[in-house]
Amino acid sequence: MDITLEVNGETRHLSIDPRVTLLDALRERLGITGPKKGCDRGQCGACTVHVDGRPVLACLTLAATVREPVRTVEGLAADGRPHPVQQAFAEQDALQCGFCTSGQVMSAVAAVEQEVADVREFMSGNLCRCAAYPNIVAAVEQARSTKESADARV
Amino acid sequence: MRAFELTAPTTLDEALTSGATALAGGTTLVDLMKLDVLTPPRVVDINALPLRGIEVDPAGDLRIGALERMSAVAAHPQVYPVISRALLLSASQQLRNMASIGGNLMQRTRCGYFRDVAMPCNRRDPGSGCPAIEGANRMHAVLGTSDACVATHASDLAVALVALDARIELVSTQGGRSVALADFYRLPGDTPEREHDLRPGELIGEIVVPRLDWAARSTYVKVRDRQSYEFALCSVAVALDVRDGRVADVRIAAGGVGTVPWRLTAVEAALRGGPADEAAFEAAAQVAADGARPLSHNGYKTALLPRTVVRALLEVSRG
């Protein structure tokens, strides 16, 4: 079947089997490999992308059912500068092997945007086998305080 | 995943006459299709159907469209705390952004034997047997079980809704019907493959929570192996109306212990009219696990259930 996806601001046309997940469409058909295939069963969060601004699991989403804009980690940087959450992950050393990082970052962006009270609870859908959790939480908190001071200046 | 035909109608009539398996958030269906547990030849994407909206109607009943996402319902200011809490303690934030509440009520059990097509399972393959009864059954049910199936019902939301006497409005081309959620789910008995009362050609249209003015005083307590992102070993939904130190009215249901969401009417009856204190809560909770049939590895649930009931009552009475 023929589908149209809007990914990181670009309109992309694809001809796919209905079985193709959003994750496989992004990675295998569009060459957008930021979202990672970890468990492929909706349990690890490595494939987290935003659809209509909300984090979802691309591995449990059929590409043909996606009607709203998709944003992946590749779409976060603006004007050649990393997103404040990406910057915070680098500064807080919030990764070891990096495989889960793009999914962690996509959830973290939502955590900051939604001003969540409990970061650990919100981030529990993103597993990190290197157990970089303390630094991931620190990165989310750094990005949140960066945003708060930016908001205060406005 | 087996090949299937996918359609995406925009009208209810097209969807209801399609004869295809309904796909909303996909968090159960796509998962189980990948595991070959479900192999529907035709799937209908129902996300474009007009089954949305969260509102309080003129009678004061809360009406929630079946396609509303778990995260949207949890965040809505007019949703009772016990419902919000049950939703926020479910799954992960990504899954809550995806899963519809109609789909949440239709989710399948997390029994490991059900999810593994290499194993027998009476629920998936009627008559093939139930390895859980003699096998790894630590997570399984102690209430409402049969010799054919001991799988728990996995939904937290359903527990909260059963406590509040919620109904579901079913839509079909024959018109609609209204069913109490507590009557919608079937005990496994000899036919565990028949999990609910949804007929072919029907969809859940709306969830209706009757007005309950004192349900602002309600909560959901979930006991699990991990602090987050895990299914319940035992959970309890409570709404409590305390007047002059006495229990004027109460609603209690439990999850993680039954083959269906388990209303604790005997505990409610023992509490009504009595003092709203810890001793009375402890005494009433003693009947919570009456009728339980523990298996080799889940006997702890008969002790955990009354304790969780007491904790939920204490939390809400002190709140």
Interface residues (C-beta under 8 A of the other chain):
Chain A: M1 D17 P18 R19 T21 D40 R41 G42 G45 T48 R54 P55 V56 L57 L60 T61 L62 A64 T65 R67 S107 A110 R120 E121 F122 S124 G125 N126
Chain B: M1 A3 F4 E5 L6 A8 L23 G26 T27 V30 D31 K34 L35 V43 D45 N47 A48 S71 A91 S92 Q93 Q94 L95 N97 M98 Q227 S228 Y229
